[in-house]
């Protein structure tokens, strides 16, 4: 069975788990969220998106 999950949902769940387990403070999670939010508005977003697609493709070809 193939399951498709967006990166936003995946990182959102991961952040929630880390906050609940007290590995990350809410302030640190907010800083990471804002960094990602503002990075998405820059020219670096295309390179980051391409890198994530390449990694996902490489992982997909392994399995």
N, C-alpha and C positions, 0 to 999 in steps of 0.2 A: 504494500500500500504506500502510495506516494503522498506525503503531506507537505503542503507549501505554507510557509509562515513568513510574514514580513519581518525584516530586520528591526523595525520599530517595535513590533509586538514582542519579539524575542528579547531585545535589550530592555524594554519596559518591565517585563516579567523578571529578568535577571536583576534589575535595579531594585524592584520591590522585594525580592528574596534577600538581597544583600542588606537592605535597610532593616527588614524584620529580624534578620539574624545578627544585627548590630555590627556587621563588618564594615558598613559604610554609614556615616552620619547623614542625616537629612540635608545638612548644609553642603556636604561634599556631593551628594546626589544632585542637588540643585545646580551646583557649579558645573558638573559634567553635562547636565541637561542644557544649560545655557551655552556652554562651549559648543555642543553639537548643533544647537539651534542657530547660533551665529555662524558657525562653519558652513552650514548648508547654504548660506547666502553668499558665499565667496566663490572664487574661481577654483578653490581646492575641492569643492564638492564633486566635480566631475572626475577628478583623479581618484578620490576616495571611493566613489561609486564603482568605477572601473576596477579598482583593486579588489573590492568586495566581490564583484562578479567573477573575477579571475580566481579568487580563492574558492568561491562556491563551486565553480566549474571544475577546479582541480579536485576538490573533495568529492564531487559527484562522480568523477571518473575513477576514483579509487574504489568506490563501493560498487 
